[in-house]
Amino acid sequence: MTDDARINLSNSAESAGSPRRGRMTFLLPVAVFLGVAVAFAVGLTMDPKNLPSVLIGKAVPVFNLPPVEGRQAGLSNKDLVGEVSLVNVFASWCTACRAEHPLLMRLASRGLVPVHGLNYKDKPEDARKWLDELGDPYMRTGSDSDGRVAIEWGVYGVPETYVVDQEGKIAYKRIGPITSEVLKKEILPLVKSLRNGRQ
């Protein structure tokens, strides 16, 4: 076979393969776009209040925070072992926290479950004033002024509430304010089942 013939055969093979390459060049971006569109559509159907937490079933992060100004007891991971409790992430600048606060006050007054507060990125005097004016439902409060502990907890924003079991493991996470319905149908039944050794 002459060199010219080889060149002609090579050119024929390349031209035969180019439609296939052209289709792949077209289909790859389409496939990527469809994948992103499906992921986006699924994300739109999810309730952000029910986003799963990677920490469910795991021990709370190791931390040790000083108390909110004017309070005696700070908050650490060691305080969350031995009994089922709630940890509520709050801030004085958070309007949803203000809406949720009366429910926390009622919960604390009934003594159904210990409630601890994680004060997120607040000025010390603002947090103290807020609790002095609205009431303090928390047994212990930790002042997380730089937000580092909240990041370790996987906090998206405030308010958020966690149920922690007797072993200090996170059993539940609520993004957004607690409502009476959520308390009645989700949180208190879970607290009861954890106390009874079930989940």
Beta strands, then each sheet from edge to edge (+ up, - down):
strand 1: 64-65
strand 2: 75-76
strand 3: 85-90
strand 4: 115-120
strand 5: 141-144
strand 6: 160-164
strand 7: 170-175
sheet 1: 1+ 2-
sheet 2: 5+ 4+ 3+ 6- 7+
end
